[in-house]
Amino acid sequence: MSNGICRFCGTELNTLFLDLGISPLANSYVKSVSQMEYMYPLRTYVCENCYLVQVEDFESPEHIFSEYAYFSSYSDTWLEHCRKYVEHMVDRFHYTSDTNVVEIASNDGYLLQYFKEKGISVLGIEPAANVAKSAIEKGIDTSVNFFGTVLARSLKGEGKMADLLLGNNVLAHVPDLNDFVEGMKILLKPHGTITMEFPHLLQLIEHNQFDTIYHEHYSYFSFTTVCRLFAKHNLSIYDVEQLETHGGSIRIYACHLENKDISASTAINELLEKELLFGMTNIEMYKGVHTKAVQLKRTVLSFLLVLKEQGNTIVGYGAPAKGNTLINYCGIDRDYLDYTVDRSPYKQGTFLPGSRIPIYSPDLLKQTKPDYVFILPWNLKEEIIEQTSFIREWGGKWIIPVPEVVVIS
């Protein structure tokens, strides 16, 4: 956020939303405990004009995303969500082998593989070469690039315009929102559809999900703000769905403003009204969020401290970006969590940034038999509890930290 200016509307930013102290980049896993790493202020502001919540800029997207530690395919819950999305799109829009689907931030091909299975033409756009390599190995045509107007014009010139242009959890990662959305308008066919999924700012505020804030997420969106953003680029949002993913997300459907064949769903005004009543266009509402974050921080630390004083062993499950925000903001280190585990081999053998908590394979749980498993990706708690149900054999329990501390036995 250069010079304290809103990255959407250009208004000077003066209202603090959340100050989470200093933190490393959430996906910059450390190779050794002696490795030096950079720490950055983790502050977010809300624009008093467009109500976009945004984090201060410290690192370029090239530095953050050119090699990335997040592989989407390691969550069974997420894969099932994507499979259902593909079925839904094919049923709703009657896509065939003549359809061209383009996904921005296609990661390891986790979603496009389901379109490809149906004989539908796919193209992934993914800036992280290490992750794109995995998609290419699956036979997913992938362009290793950042998306914006330059790439959109190039692809359009190659005849690769999209009938369906989609992006899951990418909008938050974009520093230049106007260039990104304008690029989508360029690449979308005249009667094509855009779908974008992203965590809903209303849910973040209502359920105290401050740990979803980290430097890789430049922006946090209400539906109200997204409607204004797309309208600025002559794109019309004609439908919206509320989802349970990532603690509460929304999926928008957009088309060219000139496309008069599509009428707007009643869900549009219903969600706008819900946000209005919640206070998403009232700057005073945003000023009370920090107090709730501080209260949860104190509760989590006090709870863990009592357990450790009683002689319990506590380990983590998962090494997600949100977990690193929570751990670094709360000051949790190996004095509280002996280690954490993760299914991704890319993370195993490394350490969480900042806290230096080691990351191992989930197999270690059966060897060490911890008393408590602290679930860091709380949005996947059902999946994780099912995968680790064996801890009940020795009386093990799970801790869910957000939106409030809960123990499940």
ABEGO torsion letter per residue (X at the ends): XBGGBBAAAGBBBABBABBAEBBBBAABBBABAABBBBBBBBBBBBBAAAGBBBBBBABBAAAAAABBABBAAABAAAAAAAAAAAAAAAAAAGBBAABBBBBBGAEAGAAAAAAAAAGBBBBBBBABAAAAAAAAAAGBBBBBBBBBAAAAAAAAAAGABBABBBBBGAAAABABAAAAAAAAAAABBAABBBBBBBBBAAAAAAAGBAAABBAABABBBBAAAAAAAAAAAGBBBABBBBBABGGEBBBBBBBBAABAABBBBAAAAAAAAAAAAAGAABAAAAAAAAAAAAAAAAAAAAAAAAAAAAGBBBBBBEBBAAAAAAAAAAGBBAAABABBBBABAAABGBBBBGAGBBBBBAAAAAAAGBABBBBABAAAAAAAAAAAAAAAAAGBBBBBAOABBBBBX
